């Protein structure tokens, strides 16, 4: 990870190039590098920090699902909000997302938690904070990632139109206040966490609402089905 040449998709680098030159970003980079040099275990691996941007180039973004910070357990975080790699146990919040997906669209509950299929279709799975220390939630909060991802959201809101922003929980909703509601659809509900999902997340139908909005503006809807790696068809 380098403050001078971050490894990020070229479309995003063009949009954010001046952000990488800001003093706070250099300090942020120095902090993450020092964590790694001090033998701290940091998630996701450096090559996956910008995975959401690499899988969903700026020009292809249709939907933004905003999370808070990466999973902090071994092998869980791989750079996409709410997602985990194949063969990793599906976390409780993601399982609740799957339950709502089934209730909303009748799709089967997936057997794994890898959401790359969504990302490749234009669903930006963005965490507010892009790194975390092993078993220490929010350990990289307040270091500069929030300012960086605020810029990401502003650029999407200002430069594009007819996006869908899915904001689950108060943290995401607060961060989404910079979104222009006259240009985009904002879907808000409680977080899918087991502690809050029963208070309005279940039954909120975010997936069908997203596709209805996209189709109403002539945009190809998202195929929310999660393929089974053992049987992609």
Secondary structure as GFF3:
##gff-version 3
##sequence-region A 1 233
A	DSSP	alpha_helix	10	16	.	.	.	ID=ss1
A	DSSP	three_ten_helix	19	21	.	.	.	ID=ss2
A	DSSP	alpha_helix	23	37	.	.	.	ID=ss3
A	DSSP	beta_strand	42	43	.	.	.	ID=ss4
A	DSSP	three_ten_helix	46	48	.	.	.	ID=ss5
A	DSSP	alpha_helix	51	55	.	.	.	ID=ss6
A	DSSP	three_ten_helix	58	60	.	.	.	ID=ss7
A	DSSP	beta_strand	63	67	.	.	.	ID=ss8
A	DSSP	alpha_helix	92	105	.	.	.	ID=ss9
A	DSSP	alpha_helix	116	119	.	.	.	ID=ss10
A	DSSP	beta_strand	123	127	.	.	.	ID=ss11
A	DSSP	beta_strand	132	133	.	.	.	ID=ss12
A	DSSP	alpha_helix	145	159	.	.	.	ID=ss13
A	DSSP	beta_strand	164	168	.	.	.	ID=ss14
A	DSSP	alpha_helix	170	175	.	.	.	ID=ss15
A	DSSP	three_ten_helix	176	178	.	.	.	ID=ss16
A	DSSP	beta_strand	185	189	.	.	.	ID=ss17
A	DSSP	three_ten_helix	197	199	.	.	.	ID=ss18
A	DSSP	alpha_helix	206	216	.	.	.	ID=ss19
###
